[in-house]
Amino acid sequence: MSNSSLSGEWIPAYQGNFTVGRGGKAIRAITVHHMAARWTARRCGESFQQIERDASSHYGIGFEGEIAQYVDEKDTAWTNGNWDSNLESVTIECANSASGVPWPVSDASLQSLIALIADIARRNGLVPLVKGVNLTWHGMFEATACPGAYLLSKMDEIVKEANRLLTGEETERIPVTLSYGVCTDRWLPEVSGASIGDDENGYAGILGQPVTAVIASASRGSLFYQTHLLGGEWLPEVMDREDFAGMLGRSVDGFMIRSDETLLHYRVHTLEDGWLPEVTGYDPGDGENGFAGILGHTVDGLLIRADDILTQKVSPVAEDSPTEKEASEEKVPATPPSEAEPPVEAKPPEEAESPLEERKGATELLRDLLLRALRALARFFSRND
């Protein structure tokens, strides 16, 4: 495991502010943070050198775009407020260009962030980058506004530009269509929309009727989801339509879902509270963003939406140019025909020479020649007589 050559300075974090190794886990994501301060990369690193700071990050980007490293990538930085996420993430703190909402970031810092993300992704096999899957942010794992409204608004651009650096190709946006439904006392028609104002296709459920089970699938990737029973526990995870999540006849008070290809946003409606805030996480231990619902409150409506997938465009093959396969199959004549001599046309099947087995063999040919010679000699002597 290597570190980024883009870092201009090594400022090691205090040994009590990070964990050596990754507990056998592999790096699966890059997580973006903001410093909530107009700091240099060095100033951020110095904060992680404080004893009992109980926090650290792998990298930091100052407000002028300079990059420093604080924790080796092979070790676990304490950044995301979620241990499992820390074990599998390389984390980056990005300085703000001004304090306060929307917590802006300078163009120089943004460009350094994109370049650093691409470099980390290339070395750790995180290609292509997918927002919310292998490019994540602090607020996905902990109840926080980090990395701030500005960087959150730039996530699509960051993914697009980092992928372009990784592949040298432009990206295109592919919509992801969801199909999901719920069971109350019966299975209701499935929906694909995401609007609380659309009673027909915007959400699943009939408000006032408790949800007991959920089923879902997507046009791209696989969905993984679970329900929590009212007064009970989290039931086992299911994938796509292999099964449904829930227990018929038992009301649901919690739901969580994730995709392996894109970021999902979801929310529930409860009998007691109405529509609850949208969440994006997938962690039963995170009551703020890890699942939708309030345990003990009955779910009677569900809404799910998916981000588009950004992927590399495939360049079309020109109609008048041969494909790679066709080009490899073209045969170049050893001696091109002279311009003065038109190419020899192949004989049609009926005029073609007989197969070799129909021709006379060499022995038969020699015998014919000898017979002809003997007949000629006989005629010669007969004339002379």
Residue pairs with C-beta under 8 A, 6 or more apart in sequence:
1 27
1 73
1 74
1 124
2 73
2 123
3 69
3 72
3 73
4 59
4 67
4 69
4 73
4 116
4 119
4 120
4 123
5 119
6 67
6 112
6 115
6 116
6 119
7 59
7 67
7 68
7 69
8 41
8 66
8 67
8 68
9 41
9 42
9 45
9 66
9 67
9 68
9 69
10 68
10 69
11 41
11 42
11 45
11 46
11 48
11 49
11 68
11 69
11 70
12 49
12 70
12 71
13 45
13 48
13 49
13 56
13 57
13 70
13 71
13 77
14 48
14 49
14 50
14 51
14 53
14 56
16 51
16 52
16 54
17 48
17 49
17 50
17 53
17 54
17 55
17 56
17 78
18 56
18 71
18 75
18 76
18 77
18 78
19 75
19 76
19 78
19 86
20 75
20 76
21 74
21 75
21 76
22 74
22 75
22 76
22 87
22 88
23 76
23 87
25 87
25 88
26 88
27 73
27 88
27 89
27 90
27 124
27 126
28 88
28 89
28 126
28 134
29 85
29 88
29 89
29 90
29 126
29 133
29 134
29 135
29 136
30 89
30 90
30 91
30 92
30 117
30 120
30 121
30 126
30 129
30 134
30 135
30 136
31 79
31 80
31 85
31 89
31 90
31 91
31 92
31 136
31 137
31 138
31 140
31 141
32 92
32 94
32 113
32 117
32 135
32 136
32 137
32 138
32 147
32 151
32 155
32 158
33 57
33 79
33 91
33 92
33 93
33 94
33 137
33 138
33 146
33 147
34 93
34 94
34 95
34 96
34 103
34 105
34 146
34 147
34 148
34 151
35 44
35 60
35 93
35 94
35 95
35 96
36 96
36 99
36 103
36 146
36 148
37 43
37 95
37 96
37 99
38 63
38 95
38 96
38 97
38 98
38 99
39 60
39 62
39 63
39 95
40 62
40 63
40 64
40 66
40 95
41 60
41 61
41 62
41 66
41 67
41 68
41 95
42 62
42 68
43 62
44 57
44 60
44 62
44 68
44 70
44 93
44 95
45 60
45 68
45 70
47 53
47 55
48 55
48 56
48 57
48 70
48 71
54 78
55 78
55 79
56 70
56 71
56 77
56 78
56 79
57 70
57 71
57 77
57 79
57 91
57 92
57 93
58 69
58 70
58 71
58 72
58 73
58 77
58 79
58 90
58 91
58 92
59 67
59 68
59 69
59 70
59 90
59 91
59 92
59 93
59 116
60 67
60 68
60 69
60 70
60 92
60 93
60 94
60 95
61 67
61 92
61 93
61 94
61 95
61 109
61 112
61 113
61 116
62 68
62 95
62 109
63 95
63 96
63 97
63 106
63 108
63 109
64 106
64 108
64 109
65 106
65 108
65 109
65 111
65 112
66 112
67 112
67 116
70 77
71 77
73 90
73 120
73 124
76 86
76 87
77 86
77 89
77 91
78 86
79 86
79 89
79 91
79 93
79 138
80 86
80 89
80 91
80 138
80 141
80 142
81 138
81 141
81 142
81 144
82 141
82 142
82 283
82 286
84 283
85 136
85 140
85 141
89 136
90 120
90 124
92 113
92 116
92 117
94 105
94 109
94 113
94 147
94 151
95 105
95 106
95 109
96 103
96 104
96 105
96 148
97 104
97 105
97 106
97 109
98 104
101 148
101 149
102 148
102 149
102 150
102 153
103 145
103 147
103 148
103 149
103 150
103 151
104 148
104 150
105 113
105 148
105 150
105 151
105 154
110 154
110 158
113 158
114 158
114 161
114 162
114 165
115 165
117 129
117 135
117 158
117 162
118 162
118 163
118 165
118 166
120 126
121 127
121 129
121 134
121 135
121 162
121 166
122 166
126 134
126 135
127 163
127 166
127 167
128 163
128 166
128 167
128 310
128 311
128 312
129 135
129 159
129 162
129 163
129 166
130 159
130 261
130 262
130 263
130 309
130 310
131 155
131 156
131 159
131 262
131 263
131 307
131 310
132 140
132 262
132 263
132 264
132 280
132 307
133 259
133 260
133 261
133 262
133 263
135 155
135 158
135 159
135 162
137 146
137 147
137 151
137 152
137 155
138 144
138 146
138 147
139 145
139 146
139 147
139 152
139 289
140 280
140 281
140 289
141 281
141 283
141 286
141 289
142 286
142 288
142 289
143 286
143 288
143 289
151 158
156 310
159 171
159 310
160 171
160 310
163 169
163 171
163 310
163 312
164 170
164 171
167 312
169 312
169 313
169 315
170 312
170 313
171 310
171 311
171 312
171 313
172 310
172 311
172 312
172 313
173 308
173 309
173 310
174 220
174 308
174 309
174 310
174 311
175 219
175 308
176 218
176 219
176 220
176 221
176 259
176 261
176 262
176 306
176 307
176 308
176 309
177 192
177 218
177 219
177 306
178 192
178 194
178 216
178 217
178 218
178 219
178 223
178 304
178 305
178 306
179 190
179 191
179 192
179 216
179 217
179 218
180 190
180 191
180 192
180 204
180 214
180 215
180 216
180 217
180 302
180 304
181 187
181 188
181 189
181 190
181 191
181 204
181 214
181 215
181 216
182 188
182 204
182 205
182 211
182 212
182 213
182 214
182 215
182 302
183 211
183 212
183 213
183 214
183 215
183 244
183 246
183 248
184 205
184 206
184 209
184 210
184 211
184 212
184 300
185 209
185 212
188 204
188 205
188 206
190 204
190 215
191 200
191 201
191 202
191 203
191 204
192 201
193 201
193 202
193 203
194 202
194 203
194 265
194 303
194 304
194 305
195 202
195 203
195 303
196 202
196 203
196 269
196 275
196 303
202 303
203 269
203 301
203 302
203 303
204 211
204 214
204 301
204 302
204 303
205 211
205 269
205 299
205 300
205 301
205 302
206 300
206 301
207 269
207 300
207 301
208 271
208 300
209 300
210 230
210 251
210 252
210 271
210 298
210 299
210 300
211 246
211 251
211 252
211 298
211 299
211 300
211 301
211 302
212 246
212 247
212 248
212 249
212 250
212 251
212 252
213 227
213 244
213 245
213 246
213 247
213 248
213 252
214 225
214 227
214 244
214 245
214 246
214 252
214 255
214 302
215 241
215 244
215 245
216 223
216 225
216 240
216 257
216 304
217 223
217 240
217 241
218 240
218 259
218 261
218 306
220 261
220 262
220 309
221 259
221 260
221 261
221 262
221 309
222 239
222 240
222 259
222 260
222 261
223 239
223 240
223 257
223 258
223 259
223 264
224 237
224 238
224 239
224 257
224 258
224 259
224 260
224 282
225 237
225 238
225 245
225 255
225 256
225 257
225 258
226 234
226 235
226 236
226 237
226 238
226 245
226 255
226 256
226 257
226 284
227 234
227 235
227 245
227 246
227 252
227 254
227 255
228 234
228 235
228 252
228 253
228 254
228 255
228 284
228 291
228 293
228 295
229 235
229 246
229 247
229 250
229 251
229 252
229 253
230 250
230 251
230 252
230 253
230 296
230 298
231 253
231 296
232 250
234 254
234 284
235 245
235 246
235 247
237 245
238 244
238 245
245 255
246 252
251 298
251 299
252 293
252 298
252 299
253 270
253 293
253 294
253 295
253 296
253 297
253 298
253 299
254 284
254 291
254 292
254 293
254 294
254 295
254 299
255 266
255 268
255 291
255 292
255 293
255 299
255 302
256 266
256 281
256 282
256 283
256 284
256 290
256 291
256 292
257 264
257 266
257 282
257 304
258 264
258 282
259 306
261 309
262 306
262 307
262 308
262 309
263 280
263 306
263 307
264 280
264 304
264 305
264 306
264 307
265 278
265 279
265 280
265 304
265 305
265 306
265 307
266 278
266 279
266 280
266 292
266 302
266 303
266 304
266 305
267 275
267 276
267 277
267 278
267 279
267 292
267 302
267 303
268 275
268 276
268 292
268 293
268 299
268 301
268 302
268 303
269 275
269 276
269 299
269 300
269 301
269 302
269 303
270 276
270 293
270 294
270 297
270 298
270 299
270 300
271 297
271 298
271 300
272 294
272 297
272 298
273 294
273 297
275 301
275 303
276 292
276 293
276 294
278 292
279 288
279 289
279 290
279 291
279 292
280 289
281 289
281 290
281 291
282 290
282 291
283 289
283 290
283 291
284 290
284 291
292 302
293 299
317 323
322 330
337 343
337 344
346 352
347 353
360 368
